[in-house]
Amino acid sequence: MQYIGNTLLAEQPHKDTQILKSYDIQEYDVIKGVQCPHCHSFSMKRVYGSWYCHNCQLKSKNAHEQAILDYFHLFDPFITNKQCQDFLLLHNTRIMSYLLTTTRLPLLKYGKLKCSTYESPPKKWLNDYYSDILN
């Protein structure tokens, strides 16, 4: 996994294209949901203000952040509340708005209320973030 991560990081930092387009992968081939940072299953659900993994019982306040970054890499550098709900399998507009506005990710927000769109963090921030994870 580390080799794959390093390879993708080396190929992607200066490209504006997303991975799905680059490798001709269909959207329906992507597993949606929040992946557990401990056991790597996609069984995390939002329960009382935290993400709870039904597989290993891990609780996390910020497991959704990696899923949002994955969306930006796979699909588009912009995401709406509805797109994020669909990708994270969390169908609650208020909770999703809260998660998008209180995340530790430096997302740029455009628009107000239902017209809000969030932009991926800057490439420099992403490169630093992934370098820290992979090393």
N, C-alpha and C positions, 0 to 999 in steps of 0.2 A: 504494500500500500504506500509506503514511503517513497519508493521508486516511482510509482505512478504519479503521486502528488508532486514530486520534484520535476518530473517530465512535463506535466501539465503546467506547472508554474513557470518553467523555463520557456514553454511555447506561448503562453498566453499574455504575459504582462504588457506587451506592446500592441496587441491585436484588439480591435474593437468588435470582432465577431465572437459569438458565443459558441461554446463547445458543441452543442447539439447541431448547429448549422455546420460547423467545421468538420464534424465526423459523420454527418448525415444520419443522425439518430432521431427517431420519431418521438414526439412528446409523450405518447402513450407508453413508451418503454421506460420512462422515468418513474421510479417509486416515489410517491408523494407521502408527506407526513414529516414528523420530527424524529430524527434518528437519535437514539440513546448514545451519549458520549462514552458510556461505559461498556455496554454489551453490543452496541452497533445495530440493534434491532430497530425497526420502525414502529415500535409499539407504544410510543409515548403519547399520552393524552393530557390535556389541560385539566387539572383538578385543584380547586381551591387556591389559585394563584401560583401554582407551580406546574411543571411538566413532570408527569409520573410515568415511569416505565413499568408496564405490566409484566415484562419478562424478568427483570432483575431488581425491581422495586426502587430504583434510583429516583431521587427527586432533584429537579434542577429548575432554577428560576430563569435561566437564560439559554436553554437548549434550542430554542427557536432561532437564535441568532445565526447559527451555522446553516440552518435550513434557508434562511433569507439570503445569506451569501451564496449558497448553492443555486438558488433561483437566479440571481444576477448572472452567475457564470453560465448557467445552462440556457436561459431563455432570453432575458432582456435586461439592460441596465436600469430599467424603470419598473416599478411595481405599484399596483393600486391595492387598496384594502381588500377588494373582492378577489383579486388574483392571489394575494397572500393567504386569504382564507382558504381558497381552493388548494393551494400548494401545501399548506400546513395541516389541512383537514381539520380546521377549526372554524366552524360556521357561526361566528358571533361577531358582528360588526364592531360593537363597543370594545370588546376585549382585544380584537385585532388592532383597532385604532390606538388603544393603550399600549400594546406591545410595540407597535411601530414608532410611537412618539417617545417612549421611555427606554428604548434599546440603547445599549452602549455603543452600537454601531453609529458612525457619523453619517447618517442618512440625510440627504438634502430633501426638504419637503417643498412641493409646489402645489399651489391651490389650497382651497379650504373645503372642509366638510366632505361631502361625497365626491367632490372633484379632486381630492388630494392624490398626488402621485409622489412616490419616494424614489430618489435616485441612489444608485449604488455608491458606496464610499469611493473616494478618489483612489486611483491606481497606486499611488505611493503608499497609502494606508494599507491597501490590500496586499501589496508586495511585502510590507513589513509584517503584517499579521500572519501571512502564510509562511514566511521565513521563520518566524518565532515558533510556529506550530511544528514545522518539519525538522527543525534543528533541536 
